[in-house]
Amino acid sequence: MSDDDFSPSALGTKEHWDSVYSRELKTFQEYGDEGEIWFGEGSMTRVVRWLNAQKLPLTTSIVDIGTGNGMLLVELAKSGYSNLLGIDYCSDAIALARNICEKEGVSESVSLQVADFLGSFSPPEQFDLGLDKGTFDAVSLDPSGSKEKCRQYIQTLCRILKPNGIFIITSCNWTKDELLKQFGNEFEVTDELPTPTFSFGGHTGHSVTALVFRRRTTCS
Ligand SMILES: C[S@@+](CC[C@H](N)C(=O)[O-])C[C@H]1O[C@@H](n2cnc3c(N)ncnc32)[C@H](O)[C@@H]1O
């Protein structure tokens, strides 16, 4: 770890997510419970609503980066989107997402793949749209060098999205300004999704930030 890395945490390690999803997979098998929806149901509804409002073709190719239990993809499939891929580096997360997709009857619209976004992920074609809900947050807590991992994340994102491709990120670790600072060279912000606000000590802020970016054509 270098001196100026972001705050390292167990939440930035694969071991942490392996143990979370091993537990959640067991719980699903025993009780049929889908597990945690990061940032709540509202965070999914906002993304799905925004996409529906754009009237994008239902065949738009969409990748959910660090899909976890895949619930965002389930909601998108129920809205009619049919070209969906979820990737996660935890095999139990992908097993859980697969079980949930089967239970919800959306397996035909959703592909799932075990892949490390910063390593093994090498899709044959670029995507129209990328989604991230909590994954960049996890990457930016990686104790093995968070700044370098964030740089790798943005590089991979440039590589796997089409020029002018859309990227929607929901984050609880980063403010709008901080996200703009990190992604601004390669991506321009085009929209901000409304998120709940909180007030403390006379100041009002957002606990979650959700931004829509467009990949610049100059990004390589
Ligand atoms: C905070 S959870 C969010 C899960 C899901 N997006 C959601 O909203 O419920 C972060 C997810 O990112 C995954 N993840 C973290 N780093 C990853 C990487 N380098 N490649 C693929 N998945 C990763 C974790 O396994 C975990 O599923």
The ligand as a Tripos MOL2 file, in Angstrom:
@<TRIPOS>MOLECULE
LIG
   27    29     1     0     0
SMALL
NO_CHARGES

@<TRIPOS>ATOM
      1 C1        -21.1000   -3.7510   -2.4230 C.3       1 LIG1
      2 S1        -21.2520   -5.2640   -3.3130 S.3       1 LIG1
      3 C2        -22.5200   -4.8060   -4.4870 C.3       1 LIG1
      4 C3        -23.1630   -5.9560   -5.1830 C.3       1 LIG1
      5 C4        -24.2540   -5.5730   -6.2020 C.3       1 LIG1
      6 N1        -23.7570   -4.6670   -7.2140 N.3       1 LIG1
      7 C5        -25.4460   -4.9460   -5.5150 C.2       1 LIG1
      8 O1        -25.7510   -3.7700   -5.7400 O.co2     1 LIG1
      9 O2        -26.0870   -5.6610   -4.7120 O.co2     1 LIG1
     10 C6        -19.7490   -5.2320   -4.3120 C.3       1 LIG1
     11 C7        -19.6560   -6.3720   -5.3020 C.3       1 LIG1
     12 O3        -18.5070   -6.1870   -6.1330 O.3       1 LIG1
     13 C8        -17.8910   -7.4270   -6.3390 C.3       1 LIG1
     14 N2        -16.4980   -7.1350   -6.7450 N.ar      1 LIG1
     15 C9        -15.5700   -6.4090   -6.0540 C.ar      1 LIG1
     16 N3        -14.4240   -6.3230   -6.7530 N.ar      1 LIG1
     17 C10       -14.6280   -6.9820   -7.9180 C.ar      1 LIG1
     18 C11       -13.8140   -7.2460   -9.0480 C.ar      1 LIG1
     19 N4        -12.5390   -6.8140   -9.1180 N.pl3     1 LIG1
     20 N5        -14.3370   -7.9390  -10.0900 N.ar      1 LIG1
     21 C12       -15.6230   -8.4010  -10.0300 C.ar      1 LIG1
     22 N6        -16.4350   -8.2060   -8.9690 N.ar      1 LIG1
     23 C13       -15.9470   -7.5070   -7.9240 C.ar      1 LIG1
     24 C14       -18.0620   -8.1390   -5.0060 C.3       1 LIG1
     25 O4        -17.8880   -9.5320   -5.0980 O.3       1 LIG1
     26 C15       -19.5030   -7.7410   -4.6670 C.3       1 LIG1
     27 O5        -20.4270   -8.6140   -5.2440 O.3       1 LIG1
@<TRIPOS>BOND
     1     1     2 1
     2     2     3 1
     3     2    10 1
     4     3     4 1
     5     4     5 1
     6     5     6 1
     7     5     7 1
     8     7     8 2
     9     7     9 1
    10    10    11 1
    11    11    12 1
    12    11    26 1
    13    12    13 1
    14    13    14 1
    15    13    24 1
    16    14    15 ar
    17    14    23 ar
    18    15    16 ar
    19    16    17 ar
    20    17    18 ar
    21    17    23 ar
    22    18    19 1
    23    18    20 ar
    24    20    21 ar
    25    21    22 ar
    26    22    23 ar
    27    24    25 1
    28    24    26 1
    29    26    27 1
@<TRIPOS>SUBSTRUCTURE
     1 LIG1         1 GROUP 0 **** ****
